[in-house]
Amino acid sequence: MEQNVIVKTDKGPVRGIKTSFGCIFKAIPYAAPPLGELRFHAPIPHPSWDGQVMDCTAFGNRLMQMQQDPFYTKEFYSMPAYQTKESEDAMLLNIWTPALPQGNGSEMPPENGAGTLRAAGNHTYGRKFPVAVWIHGGAFFNGFGHEPEFDGEAFARNGVILVTINYRLGVWGFFAHPDLRAEDEHGSVGNYAILDQIAALRWVRSNIASFGGDADNVTIFGQSAGAMSVQTLLSSDAADGLFRKAILQSGGAYRGGISFDRTVEKAEHIGKRFMRSAGVSTISELRALSAESLQKAEIQFITQENSGTEELPFAPCMDGYVLKDGYDALLEKGADRNIPIMIGTTKNDILTKPGEASGPSHSPLHQGGVRWAELREKEHAAPTYIYYFSHDLKGDNAGAFHSSELWYMFGTLGRSWRPKDEEDCQLSRSMVQFWTSFMKGGDPENSLGEKWLPWTEKDQFIQMFR
């Protein structure tokens, strides 16, 4: 029988579920719903719900998004239980923690009270567990924090708290216009998705201790657009002090890759074009559109007015607050210098041309990661760990496609439709251990005693996952 547990947050108590590995809390709001005048506005704190307990035992809404590509629909989005309602009211995060209620491990606070969780038996890390905050991918158009491949049980069993978040997507997350810049106290515009991520990290810093977590040992990690987000957070003064380590999967790079420098003027030009396409002339009119009408306008703009371009129409821009310069320039100034980093790609990743020879040297995205490691070593930065995932997934001829490592490093192979054998399971166990050991102390290793060495010019070590 499911047993509930109640934990206090700075806005009020939340009810989660006690499990065999710890506790799960689903759909905790970390910011107010960005509705009405808050659409195209920096996130603000959620109102308090003190005096009542918020039920956080079921996954919540997804933020508004585009339809998925058929390949990825089959891969990650074909399980109805996870396809929750789309809504603008979805500024939510989920927590899987190995910590247990205070007392003997099964004691629950009274219904009208709230407690904190503790790291029972956690002798290695004292009273607090390290924390990992996952930022999903999806080209900044799709995705959500409770996708079936993102589950925290394997991390919790390895002594790490997993937090997954939603953040605004597409036009909701990146619309820019001069009138909006004038509204903002920092003169910021067009980076609402990144500000959402920062708001979630601030929520974690303020509240994760109640869930048994160490607010001073937070790792941010993401894949694809999530990795682009991680690189943006690494590069942003607005995120200073909110994390200690970073992992970038198929998205981060130096002098190459898929991140690009967009001026605020270019972002605002796209915003003006979007407004004309949507048939509105003022921000008030745009805010007055229903979520469904705005979504329809976004789809029309992307498919009819922005087709054939390589750059994403809605993505981070250099607004002078979130991003004060271009990505390469900020890395050259040492924005990431004190942060241990893991970075890697898959064999058949983005920018890798079908039919060409495969391997790390033939992957532009991978080489961008190597150049980043070279720069970091020259600048005497913290260690950089590089990986290359070349394991062909079974069931079709897609190989080690973009996103294919997610089933493995989250330990969620059992949810995949694909055939798998003991080789797959062992690879997954090893990757979970490497990821969680890095999250704990910045030094990745697995239970077999295999050491993942940092990349240096002298020893150009790459951890291969075959």
N, C-alpha and C positions, 0 to 999 in steps of 0.2 A: 504494500500500500504506500502511495506517495506521501511523503511527509514534508510539510511546509516549514520555512524558516523566514524570520522577519529581521531585516537589517536596517539600521538607520542611515539616511543620507542627509545632506545639508538642506534638502527641500522637504523631507518627510520620510517615513518608513516605507520599505518595499518588501513584498512577499515573494520569495523564490522557492525552489524545490531542493530538498536534500537528496543526494544521490549516493551511489556506492563509492564515488571518487571525491565527493565534496558537495558543492552546491551550484545551481544554475539560476541566474536571474535574467529574464528576457524582457526586452522592450522597456528599459528604463529611460525616461526622457532626460536628455542632457541639456536641452535648450527649449525655449518656447517655440511652438509651431509657427513657421514663417508665413502667416496668413495675412491677407489684407495689406495694410501699410508695411508689414514686415516682409512681404515678398520683395526680393532684391534689396535686402537690408542685412547688415551684419547680425549674426545670431545674438539674442539676448537671453538672460537666464530664464528658466522655467519658473512659473509661480509656485509657491510652496503649497503642499497638500497636507501640512501638519494637521493632526486631528483625525486623519483617516490613513489606512494602509493601502498603498497602491499595489494592485495585483500584477506581478511580473512573472507569471508562470507560463505564458504563451507568447510566441513571437508576434510582433506587431506589424504595422503597415510597412510597405516599401515606399520610398519616395518616387515621384513621377519619373518615368523613364521610357526609352525607346524599345521597340520590339527587338528581341535577340536574333542573331544570325542562326539559321537552322542547325548548323553543326553544333554550336554552343548550347542551343536549346536542348538538343538531345543529350549533350554531355553533362550539363549542370542544372538545367531549368525544366526538367520534365517530371519532377516530383510534386504533385499538387499540394501536398501538405506545407511546402515552403513558399508557394506562390500566393502570398498574402495580398491584400488589397493595396492598390497604388493610391497614394494620397500625399498632399503637401504636409500633412500632420504625421510626420514619421522621423522626427529628430531623436532617434533612439539608439541605444547601445545594449549589448548583451554581454554577460559575464559568466565565465566558467571558472570556478575557484576550487582548489583543493582544501581550502580552509573550512573549518567546521564551527558550529555554534559554541559559545563559551560553555564551560562546565564539562560534562563527561562525553561530549561529542554528539549527543542525541537530544540534549536539552533545548527546548524551544522557548523563546520569549513569549509572554502572554499576548493575546490578540491585540490588545491596545498598547503594547509596548514594542520596543525594538532593541536589538542587541548588536553586537559586532561579532565577526567571525575571527577565529584565531588559527594560526598555523600549527595545529595539533601534531606533535611528534616531528616537527620540522627542525631537527637539530642542526642541520647544515646551515640554514639561513636564519637561525634565530626565530624571532616571532613573526617575521614577514616574508611573504613570497615575492619573487620577481614578477613583473607585469609585462605583458606583450599586448600592444594595441594594433589591431589589424585594419588596414585600409584597403578595401576591395578595389578590383579593377573594373573594366567595362567601358573603356574609351571615353570616360567621363559622361557617358550617356546611359549606362546600364549598371545593374548590380545592386546588392544590398548585403547587410551584415550577417544575415542568417541563411545564406545560401547553403545547400546541403553539404558542400565540401568544406565549409568553415565550421568546424565543431571543435570545442575545446577540451573534450575528454582526454585525448592522448596527451595534450600539454599539461593538463591538471595532474594526470597520473605521473608525469615527469616533474612535478613541482613548480609549474608556472601558471599564473593566472592569465587567461586569454580574455581580452575585451575586443569585440567587433562592433563597428559603427556603421550607421547610415550617414550620408552627407548629400547635399543637394547636387543634382545632376543637370547636364545640358544647359538650357537657357536659364533654369532656376539657379544654377550654381555659378554661371559665368557671364551672364548678361551685363554689358557695360554701356553706359551712356553718360554724357557730361552732366546731365541733371542729377544723376545718382551720385556722381563724384562730389557735387556741391552739397549733397545731403549729409555725407559721412564726416564724422568728427576728425578722421585721419586723412580725409581726401582719398580714401580707398574706394576702388570700384572694380567689379568684374571678377572678384576672387572669393565669392561667398562660400563656395565649396571648401576652399582651404581654411577660411575662417571658421566654418563648421568643424573641421578636423581639429583646429586649435581649441575651439570651445570644448570639444569632447576630451581633449588632453587635459584641459584645465579642470574639467569635471573629475577626471581620473585622479589628478593631483590632489583635489580637495576631498575625495570620497573613498579612494581605493583602500585606505587603511581599514575601513569598516568591513571590508571583504577579505581581510587578511593580507593585503598587498603592501608592497614597499614603494611609496611614491617617489623615492629617490633611485629606484632601479627599474625604469621603464624603457622598453624597446619599442620603437615604431617599425612596422614592416608592412609591405604591400607589394602587389604584383600588377604589372602593366600600368594602367592609369594610377593604380595605387602606389606603384614604385615612383611614377612621376610626381605624385603627391608627396612621397617621402623625400624626394630630392628637393621639392619646393620648400618643405618644412625645414630641411637641413639648411637651406639657403636663406631662411627668413628670420629676421630679428624678432618678429612677432611671436615666434615659437621658442625663443630662448628659454632654457631651463626646464623644459617640459619633458625631456627624454634624454637618455644616456647612451643609447646604442641604436643602430638602424640596419635594416635589411631591405635590399632593393632587388626584386625579382622581375626580370624581363622588362625593365623600364628606365633605370638610371644609367647615365653615361657622362663622359667628358669628351667634348669635341666629336659628337656623333650621337647616335641613339634616336629616341623618339620624342624627347623633350625639345621644345623650341622656344626661342625668345620672341614674345609678342609684346609690342609696345602698347601702352594704354590707348594711344591714338588709333592703332589698328583694331583693338578690341572694341572701341567706341564706334568705329566705322562699321564693323560687323553688326553692332547693336542697332545702329540707325537703319541699316539695310533690313535687319530683322523686323523692326517696327513697321517699315513700309510694307514688307511682305505680309505682316499680320494685320495690316489695315488700320493701324492706330497711329496717333500723332503725339500722344503725351504719355508720360509714365503712369499717370492716374488711370488712363484708359487701359494701359497694359495690365496694371494691377487689378483692374475691375473685371478682366476676363476670367471665366471659370478655368479651373485647372485643366479640364478636358479641352476647352477651346485653345488654351495656350499650348497644350501638347499637340493638338492638330496643327497649329501654326508652326511649331518647331519641326514637326515631321515634314511639312510642306517646304519649309525653308531649307532643310538639309537635303532633301531629295531633289528639289527643283532648282534652288538658287545657289547651293554650295556643293553640288555634285562635281566630281572630277578634280577637286583640289586635294592635295595631300595633307594639309594641315587640318586639325580638328577645328570646327568653327567656334566651339565653346571649350576653352581651356585657360589655364592661368595666364595672367598678363603682368607686365612690369608696371604696377600701379604706384610705386614709390613708398608703399607701406608693407604689404605682404612680400613683394619682390622689388628691391631697389635697383636691380641691375639684371643683366643676362645670367643664365645658369653657369656658363663657363667662366665668366668674369668673377662671379661670386665664389666659385670654387678656387679660382686663382688667388682670391683675397683671403682664403682660408676659412670660409664659412663652416666647413665640415671638419676642421682640423682635429678637434679634441674628441671626436666620436668614433669608436670602433664600428666598422662597417662590414657587412657581408653583402656580396653582390654577385649575380649570376644570370644565366640564360639557359634556354633549352636548345636542343639541336636544330629543330625546325621552327625556330622562333621568328618573330617579326623582323623584317629586313633581310632574312635569309632567303635567297632565291631558289625556288624549286628546281631540282635537276642539277644544280651545281654541287661540287664536292662539299661534303659536310665536315664539321669539326670546328673547334674554337677559332682557328685562324681564318675561317671563311664566314664568320658571323660578325657583321658590322656592329651589332648591338653588344656582343661579347667584347669586341675589341675596344669599344668605348668604355667598358668597365675596366679593362686592363689599363687604358690610358689614365683613367681616374686613379687607379692604384699607383701608377708611376708618379703622377703629380703629388699624391698624398705622401709617398715616400720622400720625394724631393723636399717637401715642406715639413718633414719630420712629424707627420700626423700620427694619430693612433693607428693600430693595425687595420689592414684591409684583407678580407678573406674572400676568395673568388671560387665560384663553383660552375660546373657545366653539367647539365642534365641531358643525357643522351639515350635514356632508356625508352625504347619504343613501346608504346602502350598496345595491348592486345585488342583484337576485335575489329580492326580496320587497318588501313595503310596510312593513317595520319602521322605515325611516328611519334617523336617527342615534340608535339605541337605546342604552340603558345598556350600556356596555362596547364599543361599536362602534369606538371610537378605538384599541383595543388593537392590532389588526392593523396599523394605520398607524404608531403611534409606536414599535412594536418592529421595524418593517420586515419583517413576516412575512406579507404579503399572499399570497405564493405558496402558503401552506399553507391558505388559506381556500377553502371550496367556492364562494364567490361569484364571479360574473363581475367582471372588473376590466379597466381600460384604462389608457392612458398618463396620463390625468388622476389616476387613483387612485395610480399609481406615483409621480408627481411630488409629490402631496400627502404620501405616505408618506416620501419622501426628505426633504422639507422638515421634517416633524415630527421625524424622527430627528435631523436637524441641530439643530433648536431645542432638543430635550431634551438632547442630548449637549453642546451648547455651554453650556447652563445648568449642567450637571454639572461641566464643566471650570472655569468661572470665574464662574458666577452671573449671566451676561449672555447671554440667549438670542438667537441670530441664525442665519440659514441661509446657504448658499453663494451665494445671489442678492444678499446684502448687505442683506436686509430686517431691520430692527431691530425687536425686540419691546420696546416701551417699558414701563416700570413704570407701574402704575396710580397716579394721583394725583387729588386733588380737582380740580386745575386741568386736567389732561389725563387723562381717564378712558379710557385706551387699553385696548382688548380685542383680543387677537389672534384673528382669525376664521379658522377652518379650514373652508372651504366645499367 
